[in-house]
Amino acid sequence: MRFITKTLSNSKLKRFLILTLLLILYILISAISYTNAVCEDIANTVFRLHVIANSDTDEDQNLKYLVRDNIISYINNISNNVTSKEETMKIAQEHIKDLEKIALDTVQSNGYNYSVKVQIGNFAFPSKKYGDIILPPGYYDALKVKIGEAKGRNWWCVMFPPLCFVDVSTGVVPDESKETMKENLSEEEYALISQGSNDIKVKFKIVEVLQNFTISGIFM
């Protein structure tokens, strides 16, 4: 009798543990699915700039920053009054030869003979913090600038809404840029990226890991 009672007790415990694990798994999958959907919505409103150095030497990294500064300065002049991602992309596409020339002139005027390739496309990005705003991982439309062999550390920012001019000393995104983001995101989405909590960072990291698995073909 005692054996039967113990067996029933163990059976109930196992069922309880299984149901608990299934519930936790359901909540986790739901949270990840929601976060992934939000990540996609945010990515659809953002246009980024991505500059990749020839190598990781100090000289090549410094050159990368010079190219970055000249590219941003030119973009700021030609897209000063843009109000949408689509308009920013259109302007960048129309001036892509000019942007490539600016990058190449910067490289050559500093004594290097590296090639430069500038292209607009949809590329994978990890989670990234811009001041007090956190952008989730995902595929973003971006202007990519590749210097030489493009095997060095890269640098990126957001062309729209304009976050390339975040004051790194204060780590604060200008109010104007925040207002633009609010206009292009739902209230819930904006609250998510502006919280910066550890919970949000963990969710974004999980999405990033899953996307890396997909890229490597594990979930393809």
N, C-alpha and C positions, 0 to 999 in steps of 0.2 A: 504493500500500500504506500509506504513511504517512497519507494522507487518510482511508482506511478505519479505520485504528487510532484516529486522532484523533476520528472520528465516533462510533465505538463507545465511546470513553472519555467523550465529552461526553454520550452517551446514558445511560451508567451513572451519571454525575454527576447528571444531571437526575432519574433515577429515585430516586437516593439522597436528593436534596433534597426531592422530592415525598413520599417515604415518611417522611422526618424531619418535614416540616411536618404531615403527616397524623397522625403520632404525637403531636406537640405539641398539635395541635388536639383530639385525642381526650382527652389528659390534662387539658387546660384545660376542656373541656366536662364531663368527669367530675367534676372538682374543683368547678366552678360548680354542677352539678346536686346534688352532695352538700351543698354549703354552702347552697344554696337550700332543700333539704329540711330541714336543721337549722334554718334561719331560720324556717320555717313551724312546726316543732315548738316552738321557743322562743316564738314569737308566740302560740301556743295556750295557753301557761301564764301569760301576763302580761296585767295590766289596767292601763292607763295613764291619766294625767291630763294634759289639754292645755288651756292657758289662752291665749287670743289677745287681744291688746290692741286698742283702737280704732284707734290709729295709732302711729307711731314717735316722737312727741313725748316729751320727758322726763316730762311730767305724766301722759300716758296710760300710759307704761311703768311709772311708779311706782304708778299705780292698779292696773295688772295684778298687781303684786307684792302689793299689799294684798288684792286679791281672792283671789289664790293662797294667801296665809297663812291667811285666814279659812276658805277651803274645806278646806285641809289639816287645820287645827285641828279642824274639825267632823268630817271623815272619820275622823280619828284617834280621836275620842271614840266614834263609833258602830261602828267596825270594829276595835276594839282586840284582839279575840280570834279574828279570822277565820283560817282555816287553808287556804282555797282561793280560787282566782280566781272560781269560780262564786258562792261565798258573798259575796265582796266586791262583785261585780256586782249581786247580788240586793239587798244593803243599799243600794247607790248608787241603784238603780232605785226602791226603796221610799221613799227620801228625796230624790228628784230635785227635788221642789217646794221642799223646805227648802233644798237647795243653791242653787237658783235665787234664792230669797228672800235668802239670805245674800249672794250675789254682788250682787244688786240693791241691798240695803241698804248694802253697802259702797260701791258707786258713788254712791248718792244722799247718803250721810252725808259724802262727801268733796266735795260740791258739783257733781256731774255729773248730767246727765239721760239718759245713755246707756241703751239697752235692754240686756238680758242674755238670752242663750239658752243653756240647759244641755241637753245631749243625750248619750245613750249610743249608740255605734255602732261600726262597724269602719272604721278610717281608716288611710291610708298614713303611715308614719313613716320618716324616714331613720335611718341608723346613729347611735347616741348613746352617749356614754360617761358612766357614772354611777360616779364614784370609780374603783375599780379593776375595774369590770365594764363590758363593752361589749355593748350590745344591737344585734343586726343590724337592717338595714332590713326592712320588711315591713308587712303589714296587721295591726294590733293592735286588739283591743277597747279602747275608751277612753271616759272621761267628758270631753266637750269643753265648755269654757266660752267663749262668744264675747261679747266686750264691744263694744257699739256696732256700728260697721261692720266690726270684726274684720279690719282691714287692717294692723295693726302686727305687730311681732316677737312670736313666740309663746314660751311656756315650757312644758316638759313634764317629768313625772317618772313613776315607777311606783308605783301604788297597791298592787298585789300582784304579786310579793312587795314589801313596803314599802321602796321606795328613795327616797321623797320626803324623807327625813330624813338623807341622806348628809351627812357633815361636809365641807363644801367646803374647809375650811382644811387638812384632812389628805388629802382625796380618797380616803377609805377607806369602803367599805360595811360597816355593822355586821355582826358575825358572825352574829347572829340572822337577818338578811335573807339572808345567804349560805346558811345552813343550810336556809332555806325554799326557796331556789332549787335547792339540791342535791336536796331531797326531790321537787321537781316536774320536774326535768330528768334525763336520763340522765347517767352519769358523763362520757361523751364530750362531750355538749352543754355541760355546765357547764365542762369544761376548755377548751372552745373560747372561750366568752365571757369567761372569767377570765384568759386568756393575755395579751391586749392586744398581741400582737406585730404587727409591720408586715405580716407575711404574712396574718394574720387580717383586718386593716384593709383590705388590698387586696382580698381575697375579698369582704368585705362591701360594699366600694365597687362592685365589679363587679356584684354582685347588685342593688344600689341603682340603678345606671345602667340595667340591663336592666328593672327594674320601672318606672322612669320612662319608658322607651320603650313599655312595655306600656300605661301610663296614658295616654300621648299618642296611642295608637292605632297605633303603628308596627308592633307585633307582634300586633295584634288581628285 
